[in-house]
Amino acid sequence: MTTPLLTGLEPDLLAPSSPRPFDESFRPVLLDISRPADAEALAELRESDRLREVHDRIDDQVEELLRCLAPQDPFGSRSRCRALADTLGPRPDAYGRWAWYPWSGRLVHVLPEAEFRLVRTDRNRDKITREQQRSLLRRRIGVIGLSVGSSAALTCAMEGVGGAFRLADFDRLGLSNLNRLRAGVHELGLEKSVLCARRMYELDPYLEIEIHRGGVDEENIEEFFGGRNSGQDDGQDSGQGSGQGKGEEGGSQYRGLDLLIEECDTPWVKVAAREHARSRGVPVLMDTNDRGLLDIERFDLEPDRPLFHGRTGTTTAADVEVMDQEETIRFLLAVVGEQRLSPAMTDALTRVGRTLSSWPQLASGVMLGAALVTDTARRVLLGEPLGSGRHSIDFEALVPAGAPLPAPQGAAL
């Protein structure tokens, strides 16, 4: 069992700011050592037994920055050493930020936020222009359901589609989840929301991420869509560090969602989330992880659009809440379309709970869904004329099995 250490460090005292155990922390602390309080916090951290690794490759990052800014003459006719020294200034350790990851014990030196983002997304150009990238990083995406949804959230973050996220899931990582989730055996039992947030912060410490550890329910769904009404949500760590850029932007965390990715299994949540999205004009994307099915519901363009493309009629969240098991299955079949299910999924409908423990899902399908959702989210958020609809990328149809291959020459019969 992981030793329960305290986290959520205040940068001035390096003291625990909350009783949240070490193995449930998810937010890094950003330190700017040009500020005395942060410099003191960093010095104390370096002397503590919490620190396991210091990773300082700021020279390499600055060189990449110069190459991104001026590919033809990155050093401006200077030597590499001179160009780096001019950029870093007299105190290279004070350039940029130090990101402290409490769950891994790592301290990482990174570029300032704007330069970090420019370099990290530079290879997106010009599939995504720099102006488009800046626009995307100002958007807030909600993700409900973090089995399939975690891959979509991570891929969005990796591509720079969204700079702020709200993640919701009540479940914890189990061994059977490792057939499709990016995690290790040392993380079994960890909350999926925490696991997903960590992965995202490890590739970009400047993200804004809020988590709803209990998932989405009647009490918090309004908050999930509309922003926090108090200082912290139910998964908020306060130890951001005085160098955290987001705290200086004037309350951007109070904005509502720009887009929702819905990947949960709970029927009430599926309907209630769409009801709230429609009332707020928030587009919804859903991947079903079976035959590459992608749903696009442009409630931002069609405020009266029926939920699930009208497949469930006028069924409301209140109606779903009182359904029995048989009615619930019929409802879910209407949502996904029984006729288009794969043979394995169709067969599973009658076997879950008897000879199958749960719905079958494959890593390849989850990764395909993440790609479909991220590409579509980018296009929607950039204002491309992409309408509502249902689309399928079925690999078995795109790459069909043909006639039996001939036996290799010389093979035994």
Stockholm file with secondary structure:
# STOCKHOLM 1.0

chainA/1-413         MTTPLLTGLEPDLLAPSSPRPFDESFRPVLLDISRPADAEALAELRESDRLREVHDRIDDQVEELLRCLAPQDPFGSRSRCRALADTLGPRPDAYGRWAWYPWSGRLVHVLPEAEFRLVRTDRNRDKITREQQRSLLRRRIGVIGLSVGSSAALTCAMEGVGGAFRLADFDRLGLSNLNRLRAGVHELGLEKSVLCARRMYELDPYLEIEIHRGGVDEENIEEFFGGRNSGQDDGQDSGQGSGQGKGEEGGSQYRGLDLLIEECDTPWVKVAAREHARSRGVPVLMDTNDRGLLDIERFDLEPDRPLFHGRTGTTTAADVEVMDQEETIRFLLAVVGEQRLSPAMTDALTRVGRTLSSWPQLASGVMLGAALVTDTARRVLLGEPLGSGRHSIDFEALVPAGAPLPAPQGAAL
#=GR chainA/1-413 SS CCCCCBCCBCTTTCCBSSCCBGGGCCCCEEECTTSHHHHHHHHHHHTSTTCCEEEECHHHHHHHHHHHHCTTSTTTTSCHHHHHHHHHCSCGGGSSEEEEETTTTEEEEECCHHHHHHHHTGGGTTTSCHHHHHHHTTCEEEEECSSHHHHHHHHHHHHTCCSEEEEECCCBCCGGGGGTSCCCGGGTTCBHHHHHHHHHHHHCTTCEEEEETTCCCTTTHHHHHHCCSSSCCTTCCCCCCTTCGGGGSSSGGGCCCSEEEECCSCHHHHHHHHHHHHHHTCCEEEECSSTTEEEEECTTTCTTCCGGGGTTTTCCHHHHHTCCHHHHHHHHHHHHTGGGSCHHHHHHHTTBTTTBSSCCCCHHHHHHHHHHHHHHHHHHHTTCCCCSEEEECCHHHHSCCCSCCCCCTTCCC
#=GC SS_cons         CCCCCBCCBCTTTCCBSSCCBGGGCCCCEEECTTSHHHHHHHHHHHTSTTCCEEEECHHHHHHHHHHHHCTTSTTTTSCHHHHHHHHHCSCGGGSSEEEEETTTTEEEEECCHHHHHHHHTGGGTTTSCHHHHHHHTTCEEEEECSSHHHHHHHHHHHHTCCSEEEEECCCBCCGGGGGTSCCCGGGTTCBHHHHHHHHHHHHCTTCEEEEETTCCCTTTHHHHHHCCSSSCCTTCCCCCCTTCGGGGSSSGGGCCCSEEEECCSCHHHHHHHHHHHHHHTCCEEEECSSTTEEEEECTTTCTTCCGGGGTTTTCCHHHHHTCCHHHHHHHHHHHHTGGGSCHHHHHHHTTBTTTBSSCCCCHHHHHHHHHHHHHHHHHHHTTCCCCSEEEECCHHHHSCCCSCCCCCTTCCC
//
